[in-house]
């Protein structure tokens, strides 16, 4: 048996893809790597913007972006 890519449960078998996502392990890992590296870059950029714009404006902008992203994918 192979380990399930989302739960880590080795008692479940699967056909080489992440169940429910329709992706192979390599595609899933690539998607996560892109997300993680993008997140790292955005956090650094956000720090510079908050330094330039101030905390109040930064909180408003980034809260709005979080709301927009959640609304888009919900």
PDB file of N, H, CA, C and O in Angstrom:
ATOM      1  N   UNK A   1       0.832  -1.188   0.000  1.00  0.00           N
ATOM      2  CA  UNK A   1       0.000   0.000   0.000  1.00  0.00           C
ATOM      3  C   UNK A   1       0.875   1.249   0.000  1.00  0.00           C
ATOM      4  O   UNK A   1       2.000   1.238   0.502  1.00  0.00           O
ATOM      5  N   UNK A   2       0.349   2.303  -0.561  1.00  0.00           N
ATOM      6  H   UNK A   2      -0.564   2.312  -0.968  1.00  0.00           H
ATOM      7  CA  UNK A   2       1.030   3.590  -0.568  1.00  0.00           C
ATOM      8  C   UNK A   2       0.379   4.504   0.461  1.00  0.00           C
ATOM      9  O   UNK A   2      -0.767   4.294   0.858  1.00  0.00           O
ATOM     10  N   UNK A   3       1.109   5.500   0.878  1.00  0.00           N
ATOM     11  H   UNK A   3       2.040   5.670   0.555  1.00  0.00           H
ATOM     12  CA  UNK A   3       0.573   6.455   1.850  1.00  0.00           C
ATOM     13  C   UNK A   3      -0.304   7.462   1.138  1.00  0.00           C
ATOM     14  O   UNK A   3       0.052   7.982   0.081  1.00  0.00           O
ATOM     15  N   UNK A   4      -1.465   7.732   1.738  1.00  0.00           N
ATOM     16  H   UNK A   4      -1.754   7.309   2.597  1.00  0.00           H
ATOM     17  CA  UNK A   4      -2.374   8.724   1.191  1.00  0.00           C
ATOM     18  C   UNK A   4      -1.724  10.093   1.280  1.00  0.00           C
ATOM     19  O   UNK A   4      -1.187  10.441   2.332  1.00  0.00           O
ATOM     20  N   UNK A   5      -1.755  10.889   0.203  1.00  0.00           N
ATOM     21  H   UNK A   5      -2.191  10.607  -0.651  1.00  0.00           H
ATOM     22  CA  UNK A   5      -1.013  12.144   0.150  1.00  0.00           C
ATOM     23  C   UNK A   5      -1.632  13.250   0.996  1.00  0.00           C
ATOM     24  O   UNK A   5      -0.955  14.240   1.274  1.00  0.00           O
ATOM     25  N   UNK A   6      -2.871  13.126   1.411  1.00  0.00           N
ATOM     26  H   UNK A   6      -3.421  12.322   1.186  1.00  0.00           H
ATOM     27  CA  UNK A   6      -3.474  14.191   2.207  1.00  0.00           C
ATOM     28  C   UNK A   6      -3.632  13.818   3.671  1.00  0.00           C
ATOM     29  O   UNK A   6      -3.590  14.702   4.526  1.00  0.00           O
ATOM     30  N   UNK A   7      -3.813  12.542   3.992  1.00  0.00           N
ATOM     31  H   UNK A   7      -3.848  11.824   3.297  1.00  0.00           H
ATOM     32  CA  UNK A   7      -4.037  12.165   5.385  1.00  0.00           C
ATOM     33  C   UNK A   7      -2.851  11.458   6.004  1.00  0.00           C
ATOM     34  O   UNK A   7      -2.761  11.384   7.230  1.00  0.00           O
ATOM     35  N   UNK A   8      -1.936  10.935   5.200  1.00  0.00           N
ATOM     36  H   UNK A   8      -2.009  10.995   4.204  1.00  0.00           H
ATOM     37  CA  UNK A   8      -0.794  10.215   5.722  1.00  0.00           C
ATOM     38  C   UNK A   8      -1.138   8.828   6.215  1.00  0.00           C
ATOM     39  O   UNK A   8      -0.304   8.176   6.843  1.00  0.00           O
ATOM     40  N   UNK A   9      -2.337   8.361   5.949  1.00  0.00           N
ATOM     41  H   UNK A   9      -3.015   8.890   5.439  1.00  0.00           H
ATOM     42  CA  UNK A   9      -2.784   7.052   6.414  1.00  0.00           C
ATOM     43  C   UNK A   9      -2.297   5.983   5.448  1.00  0.00           C
ATOM     44  O   UNK A   9      -2.714   5.959   4.290  1.00  0.00           O
ATOM     45  N   UNK A  10      -1.413   5.094   5.912  1.00  0.00           N
ATOM     46  H   UNK A  10      -1.074   5.113   6.852  1.00  0.00           H
ATOM     47  CA  UNK A  10      -0.835   4.096   5.022  1.00  0.00           C
ATOM     48  C   UNK A  10      -1.747   2.901   4.810  1.00  0.00           C
ATOM     49  O   UNK A  10      -1.435   2.036   3.991  1.00  0.00           O
ATOM     50  N   UNK A  11      -2.863   2.824   5.520  1.00  0.00           N
ATOM     51  H   UNK A  11      -3.117   3.526   6.185  1.00  0.00           H
ATOM     52  CA  UNK A  11      -3.766   1.696   5.327  1.00  0.00           C
ATOM     53  C   UNK A  11      -4.675   1.895   4.121  1.00  0.00           C
ATOM     54  O   UNK A  11      -5.288   0.939   3.645  1.00  0.00           O
ATOM     55  N   UNK A  12      -4.769   3.121   3.623  1.00  0.00           N
ATOM     56  H   UNK A  12      -4.271   3.897   4.010  1.00  0.00           H
ATOM     57  CA  UNK A  12      -5.585   3.402   2.454  1.00  0.00           C
ATOM     58  C   UNK A  12      -4.729   3.288   1.203  1.00  0.00           C
ATOM     59  O   UNK A  12      -3.589   3.753   1.182  1.00  0.00           O
ATOM     60  N   UNK A  13      -5.266   2.679   0.177  1.00  0.00           N
ATOM     61  H   UNK A  13      -6.192   2.301   0.195  1.00  0.00           H
ATOM     62  CA  UNK A  13      -4.538   2.599  -1.083  1.00  0.00           C
ATOM     63  C   UNK A  13      -5.137   3.595  -2.066  1.00  0.00           C
ATOM     64  O   UNK A  13      -6.308   3.961  -1.971  1.00  0.00           O
ATOM     65  N   UNK A  14      -4.321   4.018  -2.998  1.00  0.00           N
ATOM     66  H   UNK A  14      -3.370   3.721  -3.076  1.00  0.00           H
ATOM     67  CA  UNK A  14      -4.795   4.896  -4.048  1.00  0.00           C
ATOM     68  C   UNK A  14      -3.981   4.626  -5.296  1.00  0.00           C
ATOM     69  O   UNK A  14      -2.972   3.923  -5.247  1.00  0.00           O
ATOM     70  N   UNK A  15      -4.415   5.177  -6.405  1.00  0.00           N
ATOM     71  H   UNK A  15      -5.235   5.748  -6.445  1.00  0.00           H
ATOM     72  CA  UNK A  15      -3.839   4.833  -7.699  1.00  0.00           C
ATOM     73  C   UNK A  15      -2.728   5.777  -8.154  1.00  0.00           C
ATOM     74  O   UNK A  15      -2.581   6.007  -9.354  1.00  0.00           O
ATOM     75  N   UNK A  16      -1.946   6.327  -7.233  1.00  0.00           N
ATOM     76  H   UNK A  16      -2.066   6.140  -6.258  1.00  0.00           H
ATOM     77  CA  UNK A  16      -0.848   7.205  -7.609  1.00  0.00           C
ATOM     78  C   UNK A  16      -1.234   8.652  -7.782  1.00  0.00           C
ATOM     79  O   UNK A  16      -0.436   9.447  -8.279  1.00  0.00           O
ATOM     80  N   UNK A  17      -2.451   9.019  -7.379  1.00  0.00           N
ATOM     81  H   UNK A  17      -3.099   8.374  -6.975  1.00  0.00           H
ATOM     82  CA  UNK A  17      -2.860  10.409  -7.462  1.00  0.00           C
ATOM     83  C   UNK A  17      -3.522  10.812  -6.154  1.00  0.00           C
ATOM     84  O   UNK A  17      -3.969   9.965  -5.380  1.00  0.00           O
ATOM     85  N   UNK A  18      -3.577  12.109  -5.920  1.00  0.00           N
ATOM     86  H   UNK A  18      -3.214  12.797  -6.548  1.00  0.00           H
ATOM     87  CA  UNK A  18      -4.235  12.604  -4.719  1.00  0.00           C
ATOM     88  C   UNK A  18      -5.734  12.446  -4.910  1.00  0.00           C
ATOM     89  O   UNK A  18      -6.322  13.054  -5.805  1.00  0.00           O
ATOM     90  N   UNK A  19      -6.343  11.635  -4.074  1.00  0.00           N
ATOM     91  H   UNK A  19      -5.866  11.140  -3.348  1.00  0.00           H
ATOM     92  CA  UNK A  19      -7.775  11.359  -4.207  1.00  0.00           C
ATOM     93  C   UNK A  19      -8.584  12.648  -4.149  1.00  0.00           C
ATOM     94  O   UNK A  19      -8.346  13.497  -3.290  1.00  0.00           O
ATOM     95  N   UNK A  20      -9.521  12.790  -5.043  1.00  0.00           N
ATOM     96  H   UNK A  20      -9.715  12.100  -5.741  1.00  0.00           H
ATOM     97  CA  UNK A  20     -10.400  13.938  -5.058  1.00  0.00           C
ATOM     98  C   UNK A  20      -9.836  15.151  -5.771  1.00  0.00           C
ATOM     99  O   UNK A  20     -10.585  16.067  -6.112  1.00  0.00           O
ATOM    100  N   UNK A  21      -8.545  15.178  -6.003  1.00  0.00           N
ATOM    101  H   UNK A  21      -7.936  14.434  -5.726  1.00  0.00           H
ATOM    102  CA  UNK A  21      -7.945  16.330  -6.674  1.00  0.00           C
ATOM    103  C   UNK A  21      -7.648  16.057  -8.140  1.00  0.00           C
ATOM    104  O   UNK A  21      -7.521  16.990  -8.933  1.00  0.00           O
ATOM    105  N   UNK A  22      -7.537  14.795  -8.502  1.00  0.00           N
ATOM    106  H   UNK A  22      -7.641  14.037  -7.858  1.00  0.00           H
ATOM    107  CA  UNK A  22      -7.241  14.444  -9.874  1.00  0.00           C
ATOM    108  C   UNK A  22      -5.827  14.791 -10.290  1.00  0.00           C
ATOM    109  O   UNK A  22      -5.570  15.063 -11.463  1.00  0.00           O
ATOM    110  N   UNK A  23      -4.891  14.784  -9.322  1.00  0.00           N
ATOM    111  H   UNK A  23      -5.099  14.563  -8.369  1.00  0.00           H
ATOM    112  CA  UNK A  23      -3.500  15.113  -9.607  1.00  0.00           C
ATOM    113  C   UNK A  23      -2.599  13.966  -9.191  1.00  0.00           C
ATOM    114  O   UNK A  23      -2.906  13.207  -8.272  1.00  0.00           O
ATOM    115  N   UNK A  24      -1.481  13.860  -9.891  1.00  0.00           N
ATOM    116  H   UNK A  24      -1.232  14.477 -10.637  1.00  0.00           H
ATOM    117  CA  UNK A  24      -0.458  12.913  -9.450  1.00  0.00           C
ATOM    118  C   UNK A  24       0.278  13.528  -8.261  1.00  0.00           C
ATOM    119  O   UNK A  24       0.115  14.711  -7.963  1.00  0.00           O
ATOM    120  N   UNK A  25       1.081  12.720  -7.593  1.00  0.00           N
ATOM    121  H   UNK A  25       1.213  11.759  -7.835  1.00  0.00           H
ATOM    122  CA  UNK A  25       1.863  13.237  -6.469  1.00  0.00           C
ATOM    123  C   UNK A  25       2.789  14.357  -6.910  1.00  0.00           C
ATOM    124  O   UNK A  25       2.945  15.349  -6.197  1.00  0.00           O
ATOM    125  N   UNK A  26       3.400  14.213  -8.068  1.00  0.00           N
ATOM    126  H   UNK A  26       3.273  13.408  -8.647  1.00  0.00           H
ATOM    127  CA  UNK A  26       4.325  15.238  -8.571  1.00  0.00           C
ATOM    128  C   UNK A  26       3.590  16.550  -8.851  1.00  0.00           C
ATOM    129  O   UNK A  26       4.113  17.623  -8.549  1.00  0.00           O
ATOM    130  N   UNK A  27       2.399  16.480  -9.418  1.00  0.00           N
ATOM    131  H   UNK A  27       1.975  15.608  -9.663  1.00  0.00           H
ATOM    132  CA  UNK A  27       1.624  17.689  -9.698  1.00  0.00           C
ATOM    133  C   UNK A  27       1.193  18.370  -8.398  1.00  0.00           C
ATOM    134  O   UNK A  27       1.234  19.595  -8.286  1.00  0.00           O
ATOM    135  N   UNK A  28       0.781  17.568  -7.427  1.00  0.00           N
ATOM    136  H   UNK A  28       0.747  16.573  -7.518  1.00  0.00           H
ATOM    137  CA  UNK A  28       0.368  18.110  -6.135  1.00  0.00           C
ATOM    138  C   UNK A  28       1.544  18.805  -5.450  1.00  0.00           C
ATOM    139  O   UNK A  28       1.395  19.906  -4.921  1.00  0.00           O
ATOM    140  N   UNK A  29       2.704  18.166  -5.460  1.00  0.00           N
ATOM    141  H   UNK A  29       2.826  17.271  -5.889  1.00  0.00           H
ATOM    142  CA  UNK A  29       3.884  18.753  -4.836  1.00  0.00           C
ATOM    143  C   UNK A  29       4.333  20.019  -5.561  1.00  0.00           C
ATOM    144  O   UNK A  29       4.771  20.972  -4.916  1.00  0.00           O
ATOM    145  N   UNK A  30       4.231  20.044  -6.893  1.00  0.00           N
ATOM    146  H   UNK A  30       3.875  19.270  -7.417  1.00  0.00           H
ATOM    147  CA  UNK A  30       4.569  21.242  -7.652  1.00  0.00           C
ATOM    148  C   UNK A  30       3.620  22.384  -7.304  1.00  0.00           C
ATOM    149  O   UNK A  30       4.054  23.523  -7.130  1.00  0.00           O
ATOM    150  N   UNK A  31       2.335  22.084  -7.202  1.00  0.00           N
ATOM    151  H   UNK A  31       1.982  21.159  -7.343  1.00  0.00           H
ATOM    152  CA  UNK A  31       1.357  23.104  -6.841  1.00  0.00           C
ATOM    153  C   UNK A  31       1.662  23.673  -5.461  1.00  0.00           C
ATOM    154  O   UNK A  31       1.598  24.887  -5.264  1.00  0.00           O
ATOM    155  N   UNK A  32       1.991  22.813  -4.511  1.00  0.00           N
ATOM    156  H   UNK A  32       2.043  21.828  -4.671  1.00  0.00           H
ATOM    157  CA  UNK A  32       2.326  23.285  -3.172  1.00  0.00           C
ATOM    158  C   UNK A  32       3.611  24.115  -3.181  1.00  0.00           C
ATOM    159  O   UNK A  32       3.690  25.130  -2.489  1.00  0.00           O
ATOM    160  N   UNK A  33       4.612  23.700  -3.950  1.00  0.00           N
ATOM    161  H   UNK A  33       4.548  22.875  -4.511  1.00  0.00           H
ATOM    162  CA  UNK A  33       5.872  24.442  -4.011  1.00  0.00           C
ATOM    163  C   UNK A  33       5.651  25.837  -4.589  1.00  0.00           C
ATOM    164  O   UNK A  33       6.218  26.809  -4.091  1.00  0.00           O
ATOM    165  N   UNK A  34       4.838  25.942  -5.624  1.00  0.00           N
ATOM    166  H   UNK A  34       4.377  25.152  -6.029  1.00  0.00           H
ATOM    167  CA  UNK A  34       4.537  27.251  -6.215  1.00  0.00           C
ATOM    168  C   UNK A  34       3.829  28.133  -5.189  1.00  0.00           C
ATOM    169  O   UNK A  34       4.150  29.313  -5.049  1.00  0.00           O
ATOM    170  N   UNK A  35       2.867  27.556  -4.477  1.00  0.00           N
ATOM    171  H   UNK A  35       2.606  26.597  -4.591  1.00  0.00           H
ATOM    172  CA  UNK A  35       2.156  28.300  -3.437  1.00  0.00           C
ATOM    173  C   UNK A  35       3.120  28.770  -2.350  1.00  0.00           C
ATOM    174  O   UNK A  35       3.074  29.932  -1.946  1.00  0.00           O
ATOM    175  N   UNK A  36       3.975  27.896  -1.880  1.00  0.00           N
ATOM    176  H   UNK A  36       4.012  26.952  -2.208  1.00  0.00           H
ATOM    177  CA  UNK A  36       4.862  28.226  -0.773  1.00  0.00           C
ATOM    178  C   UNK A  36       5.866  29.314  -1.150  1.00  0.00           C
ATOM    179  O   UNK A  36       6.086  30.246  -0.377  1.00  0.00           O
ATOM    180  N   UNK A  37       6.476  29.203  -2.327  1.00  0.00           N
ATOM    181  H   UNK A  37       6.298  28.445  -2.955  1.00  0.00           H
ATOM    182  CA  UNK A  37       7.456  30.216  -2.746  1.00  0.00           C
ATOM    183  C   UNK A  37       6.787  31.556  -3.022  1.00  0.00           C
ATOM    184  O   UNK A  37       7.345  32.607  -2.704  1.00  0.00           O
ATOM    185  N   UNK A  38       5.597  31.524  -3.611  1.00  0.00           N
ATOM    186  H   UNK A  38       5.144  30.671  -3.869  1.00  0.00           H
ATOM    187  CA  UNK A  38       4.862  32.769  -3.843  1.00  0.00           C
ATOM    188  C   UNK A  38       4.521  33.427  -2.515  1.00  0.00           C
ATOM    189  O   UNK A  38       4.637  34.643  -2.369  1.00  0.00           O
ATOM    190  N   UNK A  39       4.102  32.621  -1.551  1.00  0.00           N
ATOM    191  H   UNK A  39       4.007  31.632  -1.670  1.00  0.00           H
ATOM    192  CA  UNK A  39       3.765  33.148  -0.235  1.00  0.00           C
ATOM    193  C   UNK A  39       4.987  33.786   0.424  1.00  0.00           C
ATOM    194  O   UNK A  39       4.866  34.835   1.056  1.00  0.00           O
ATOM    195  N   UNK A  40       6.145  33.176   0.285  1.00  0.00           N
ATOM    196  H   UNK A  40       6.243  32.324  -0.229  1.00  0.00           H
ATOM    197  CA  UNK A  40       7.366  33.732   0.870  1.00  0.00           C
ATOM    198  C   UNK A  40       7.704  35.096   0.263  1.00  0.00           C
ATOM    199  O   UNK A  40       8.096  36.012   0.985  1.00  0.00           O
ATOM    200  N   UNK A  41       7.557  35.233  -1.040  1.00  0.00           N
ATOM    201  H   UNK A  41       7.238  34.488  -1.626  1.00  0.00           H
ATOM    202  CA  UNK A  41       7.857  36.502  -1.718  1.00  0.00           C
ATOM    203  C   UNK A  41       6.836  37.572  -1.329  1.00  0.00           C
ATOM    204  O   UNK A  41       7.199  38.725  -1.096  1.00  0.00           O
ATOM    205  N   UNK A  42       5.573  37.191  -1.261  1.00  0.00           N
ATOM    206  H   UNK A  42       5.278  36.255  -1.451  1.00  0.00           H
ATOM    207  CA  UNK A  42       4.521  38.159  -0.935  1.00  0.00           C
ATOM    208  C   UNK A  42       4.689  38.694   0.490  1.00  0.00           C
ATOM    209  O   UNK A  42       4.452  39.877   0.737  1.00  0.00           O
ATOM    210  N   UNK A  43       5.090  37.843   1.416  1.00  0.00           N
ATOM    211  H   UNK A  43       5.282  36.883   1.215  1.00  0.00           H
ATOM    212  CA  UNK A  43       5.278  38.288   2.797  1.00  0.00           C
ATOM    213  C   UNK A  43       6.387  39.339   2.874  1.00  0.00           C
ATOM    214  O   UNK A  43       6.251  40.326   3.598  1.00  0.00           O
ATOM    215  N   UNK A  44       7.457  39.142   2.153  1.00  0.00           N
ATOM    216  H   UNK A  44       7.567  38.340   1.565  1.00  0.00           H
ATOM    217  CA  UNK A  44       8.544  40.126   2.146  1.00  0.00           C
ATOM    218  C   UNK A  44       8.076  41.435   1.511  1.00  0.00           C
ATOM    219  O   UNK A  44       8.345  42.513   2.041  1.00  0.00           O
ATOM    220  N   UNK A  45       7.381  41.344   0.384  1.00  0.00           N
ATOM    221  H   UNK A  45       7.163  40.468  -0.047  1.00  0.00           H
ATOM    222  CA  UNK A  45       6.853  42.545  -0.271  1.00  0.00           C
ATOM    223  C   UNK A  45       5.852  43.263   0.626  1.00  0.00           C
ATOM    224  O   UNK A  45       5.832  44.493   0.672  1.00  0.00           O
ATOM    225  N   UNK A  46       5.033  42.516   1.329  1.00  0.00           N
ATOM    226  H   UNK A  46       5.049  41.517   1.292  1.00  0.00           H
ATOM    227  CA  UNK A  46       4.048  43.116   2.229  1.00  0.00           C
ATOM    228  C   UNK A  46       4.743  43.881   3.354  1.00  0.00           C
ATOM    229  O   UNK A  46       4.275  44.943   3.765  1.00  0.00           O
ATOM    230  N   UNK A  47       5.842  43.351   3.844  1.00  0.00           N
ATOM    231  H   UNK A  47       6.222  42.488   3.510  1.00  0.00           H
ATOM    232  CA  UNK A  47       6.593  44.051   4.883  1.00  0.00           C
ATOM    233  C   UNK A  47       7.099  45.399   4.404  1.00  0.00           C
ATOM    234  O   UNK A  47       7.011  46.388   5.132  1.00  0.00           O
ATOM    235  N   UNK A  48       7.620  45.450   3.201  1.00  0.00           N
ATOM    236  H   UNK A  48       7.690  44.647   2.610  1.00  0.00           H
ATOM    237  CA  UNK A  48       8.085  46.723   2.644  1.00  0.00           C
ATOM    238  C   UNK A  48       6.924  47.704   2.460  1.00  0.00           C
ATOM    239  O   UNK A  48       7.055  48.892   2.753  1.00  0.00           O
ATOM    240  N   UNK A  49       5.793  47.199   1.972  1.00  0.00           N
ATOM    241  H   UNK A  49       5.686  46.234   1.734  1.00  0.00           H
ATOM    242  CA  UNK A  49       4.635  48.078   1.772  1.00  0.00           C
ATOM    243  C   UNK A  49       4.114  48.623   3.091  1.00  0.00           C
ATOM    244  O   UNK A  49       3.754  49.797   3.173  1.00  0.00           O
ATOM    245  N   UNK A  50       4.069  47.797   4.118  1.00  0.00           N
ATOM    246  H   UNK A  50       4.362  46.844   4.052  1.00  0.00           H
ATOM    247  CA  UNK A  50       3.596  48.274   5.417  1.00  0.00           C
ATOM    248  C   UNK A  50       4.546  49.326   5.974  1.00  0.00           C
ATOM    249  O   UNK A  50       4.102  50.295   6.589  1.00  0.00           O
ATOM    250  N   UNK A  51       5.844  49.148   5.766  1.00  0.00           N
ATOM    251  H   UNK A  51       6.205  48.360   5.266  1.00  0.00           H
ATOM    252  CA  UNK A  51       6.809  50.154   6.210  1.00  0.00           C
ATOM    253  C   UNK A  51       6.584  51.488   5.505  1.00  0.00           C
ATOM    254  O   UNK A  51       6.727  52.546   6.117  1.00  0.00           O
ATOM    255  N   UNK A  52       6.235  51.442   4.225  1.00  0.00           N
ATOM    256  H   UNK A  52       6.118  50.583   3.728  1.00  0.00           H
ATOM    257  CA  UNK A  52       6.023  52.672   3.444  1.00  0.00           C
ATOM    258  C   UNK A  52       4.661  53.304   3.720  1.00  0.00           C
ATOM    259  O   UNK A  52       4.564  54.523   3.860  1.00  0.00           O
ATOM    260  N   UNK A  53       3.597  52.479   3.801  1.00  0.00           N
ATOM    261  H   UNK A  53       3.677  51.488   3.687  1.00  0.00           H
ATOM    262  CA  UNK A  53       2.230  52.995   3.889  1.00  0.00           C
ATOM    263  C   UNK A  53       1.725  53.154   5.313  1.00  0.00           C
ATOM    264  O   UNK A  53       0.816  53.947   5.557  1.00  0.00           O
ATOM    265  N   UNK A  54       2.288  52.425   6.247  1.00  0.00           N
ATOM    266  H   UNK A  54       3.026  51.780   6.050  1.00  0.00           H
ATOM    267  CA  UNK A  54       1.808  52.468   7.629  1.00  0.00           C
ATOM    268  C   UNK A  54       0.925  51.275   7.941  1.00  0.00           C
ATOM    269  O   UNK A  54       0.430  50.591   7.046  1.00  0.00           O
ATOM    270  N   UNK A  55       0.741  51.044   9.228  1.00  0.00           N
ATOM    271  H   UNK A  55       1.144  51.599   9.955  1.00  0.00           H
ATOM    272  CA  UNK A  55      -0.011  49.868   9.676  1.00  0.00           C
ATOM    273  C   UNK A  55      -1.486  49.914   9.298  1.00  0.00           C
ATOM    274  O   UNK A  55      -2.041  48.915   8.841  1.00  0.00           O
ATOM    275  N   UNK A  56      -2.122  51.063   9.485  1.00  0.00           N
ATOM    276  H   UNK A  56      -1.672  51.875   9.856  1.00  0.00           H
ATOM    277  CA  UNK A  56      -3.567  51.146   9.217  1.00  0.00           C
ATOM    278  C   UNK A  56      -3.891  50.883   7.752  1.00  0.00           C
ATOM    279  O   UNK A  56      -4.796  50.109   7.439  1.00  0.00           O
ATOM    280  N   UNK A  57      -3.161  51.520   6.871  1.00  0.00           N
ATOM    281  H   UNK A  57      -2.426  52.149   7.125  1.00  0.00           H
ATOM    282  CA  UNK A  57      -3.397  51.322   5.435  1.00  0.00           C
ATOM    283  C   UNK A  57      -3.039  49.891   5.043  1.00  0.00           C
ATOM    284  O   UNK A  57      -3.757  49.261   4.267  1.00  0.00           O
ATOM    285  N   UNK A  58      -1.934  49.378   5.575  1.00  0.00           N
ATOM    286  H   UNK A  58      -1.350  49.890   6.205  1.00  0.00           H
ATOM    287  CA  UNK A  58      -1.519  48.007   5.265  1.00  0.00           C
ATOM    288  C   UNK A  58      -2.534  46.977   5.707  1.00  0.00           C
ATOM    289  O   UNK A  58      -2.837  46.043   4.964  1.00  0.00           O
ATOM    290  N   UNK A  59      -3.063  47.136   6.910  1.00  0.00           N
ATOM    291  H   UNK A  59      -2.816  47.895   7.513  1.00  0.00           H
ATOM    292  CA  UNK A  59      -4.079  46.201   7.409  1.00  0.00           C
ATOM    293  C   UNK A  59      -5.317  46.253   6.524  1.00  0.00           C
ATOM    294  O   UNK A  59      -5.884  45.214   6.186  1.00  0.00           O
ATOM    295  N   UNK A  60      -5.738  47.455   6.147  1.00  0.00           N
ATOM    296  H   UNK A  60      -5.277  48.299   6.421  1.00  0.00           H
ATOM    297  CA  UNK A  60      -6.911  47.585   5.283  1.00  0.00           C
ATOM    298  C   UNK A  60      -6.685  46.916   3.935  1.00  0.00           C
ATOM    299  O   UNK A  60      -7.547  46.177   3.459  1.00  0.00           O
ATOM    300  N   UNK A  61      -5.541  47.165   3.317  1.00  0.00           N
ATOM    301  H   UNK A  61      -4.841  47.766   3.703  1.00  0.00           H
ATOM    302  CA  UNK A  61      -5.249  46.596   1.993  1.00  0.00           C
ATOM    303  C   UNK A  61      -5.185  45.072   2.056  1.00  0.00           C
ATOM    304  O   UNK A  61      -5.810  44.386   1.247  1.00  0.00           O
ATOM    305  N   UNK A  62      -4.424  44.543   3.022  1.00  0.00           N
ATOM    306  H   UNK A  62      -3.916  45.100   3.679  1.00  0.00           H
ATOM    307  CA  UNK A  62      -4.234  43.094   3.051  1.00  0.00           C
ATOM    308  C   UNK A  62      -5.471  42.354   3.552  1.00  0.00           C
ATOM    309  O   UNK A  62      -5.713  41.214   3.154  1.00  0.00           O
ATOM    310  N   UNK A  63      -6.250  42.986   4.414  1.00  0.00           N
ATOM    311  H   UNK A  63      -6.053  43.912   4.737  1.00  0.00           H
ATOM    312  CA  UNK A  63      -7.525  42.373   4.813  1.00  0.00           C
ATOM    313  C   UNK A  63      -8.478  42.332   3.623  1.00  0.00           C
ATOM    314  O   UNK A  63      -9.201  41.354   3.429  1.00  0.00           O
ATOM    315  N   UNK A  64      -8.475  43.397   2.833  1.00  0.00           N
ATOM    316  H   UNK A  64      -7.888  44.192   2.990  1.00  0.00           H
ATOM    317  CA  UNK A  64      -9.320  43.428   1.629  1.00  0.00           C
ATOM    318  C   UNK A  64      -8.902  42.341   0.641  1.00  0.00           C
ATOM    319  O   UNK A  64      -9.749  41.687   0.031  1.00  0.00           O
ATOM    320  N   UNK A  65      -7.587  42.152   0.486  1.00  0.00           N
ATOM    321  H   UNK A  65      -6.899  42.683   0.981  1.00  0.00           H
ATOM    322  CA  UNK A  65      -7.107  41.104  -0.418  1.00  0.00           C
ATOM    323  C   UNK A  65      -7.488  39.708   0.084  1.00  0.00           C
ATOM    324  O   UNK A  65      -7.857  38.840  -0.707  1.00  0.00           O
ATOM    325  N   UNK A  66      -7.398  39.497   1.394  1.00  0.00           N
ATOM    326  H   UNK A  66      -7.098  40.203   2.036  1.00  0.00           H
ATOM    327  CA  UNK A  66      -7.812  38.209   1.962  1.00  0.00           C
ATOM    328  C   UNK A  66      -9.297  37.972   1.748  1.00  0.00           C
ATOM    329  O   UNK A  66      -9.702  36.865   1.393  1.00  0.00           O
ATOM    330  N   UNK A  67     -10.101  38.982   1.956  1.00  0.00           N
ATOM    331  H   UNK A  67      -9.772  39.881   2.244  1.00  0.00           H
ATOM    332  CA  UNK A  67     -11.535  38.869   1.736  1.00  0.00           C
ATOM    333  C   UNK A  67     -11.846  38.585   0.268  1.00  0.00           C
ATOM    334  O   UNK A  67     -12.696  37.751  -0.043  1.00  0.00           O
ATOM    335  N   UNK A  68     -11.160  39.277  -0.623  1.00  0.00           N
ATOM    336  H   UNK A  68     -10.469  39.955  -0.371  1.00  0.00           H
ATOM    337  CA  UNK A  68     -11.364  39.062  -2.055  1.00  0.00           C
ATOM    338  C   UNK A  68     -10.974  37.637  -2.454  1.00  0.00           C
ATOM    339  O   UNK A  68     -11.702  36.976  -3.194  1.00  0.00           O
ATOM    340  N   UNK A  69      -9.824  37.165  -1.961  1.00  0.00           N
ATOM    341  H   UNK A  69      -9.232  37.702  -1.359  1.00  0.00           H
ATOM    342  CA  UNK A  69      -9.398  35.816  -2.277  1.00  0.00           C
ATOM    343  C   UNK A  69     -10.334  34.756  -1.733  1.00  0.00           C
ATOM    344  O   UNK A  69     -10.639  33.781  -2.420  1.00  0.00           O
ATOM    345  N   UNK A  70     -10.792  34.941  -0.502  1.00  0.00           N
ATOM    346  H   UNK A  70     -10.544  35.733   0.056  1.00  0.00           H
ATOM    347  CA  UNK A  70     -11.728  33.989   0.092  1.00  0.00           C
ATOM    348  C   UNK A  70     -13.051  33.986  -0.648  1.00  0.00           C
ATOM    349  O   UNK A  70     -13.639  32.927  -0.870  1.00  0.00           O
ATOM    350  N   UNK A  71     -13.523  35.159  -1.031  1.00  0.00           N
ATOM    351  H   UNK A  71     -13.045  36.019  -0.852  1.00  0.00           H
ATOM    352  CA  UNK A  71     -14.782  35.253  -1.768  1.00  0.00           C
ATOM    353  C   UNK A  71     -14.679  34.617  -3.142  1.00  0.00           C
ATOM    354  O   UNK A  71     -15.636  34.014  -3.629  1.00  0.00           O
ATOM    355  N   UNK A  72     -13.523  34.752  -3.763  1.00  0.00           N
ATOM    356  H   UNK A  72     -12.746  35.242  -3.368  1.00  0.00           H
ATOM    357  CA  UNK A  72     -13.335  34.199  -5.098  1.00  0.00           C
ATOM    358  C   UNK A  72     -13.356  32.674  -5.090  1.00  0.00           C
ATOM    359  O   UNK A  72     -13.935  32.061  -5.987  1.00  0.00           O
ATOM    360  N   UNK A  73     -12.735  32.057  -4.093  1.00  0.00           N
ATOM    361  H   UNK A  73     -12.265  32.555  -3.364  1.00  0.00           H
ATOM    362  CA  UNK A  73     -12.582  30.610  -4.092  1.00  0.00           C
ATOM    363  C   UNK A  73     -13.551  29.893  -3.146  1.00  0.00           C
ATOM    364  O   UNK A  73     -13.470  28.673  -3.000  1.00  0.00           O
ATOM    365  N   UNK A  74     -14.448  30.613  -2.514  1.00  0.00           N
ATOM    366  H   UNK A  74     -14.514  31.604  -2.632  1.00  0.00           H
ATOM    367  CA  UNK A  74     -15.397  29.971  -1.601  1.00  0.00           C
ATOM    368  C   UNK A  74     -16.559  29.367  -2.354  1.00  0.00           C
ATOM    369  O   UNK A  74     -17.455  28.785  -1.742  1.00  0.00           O
TER     370      UNK A  74
END
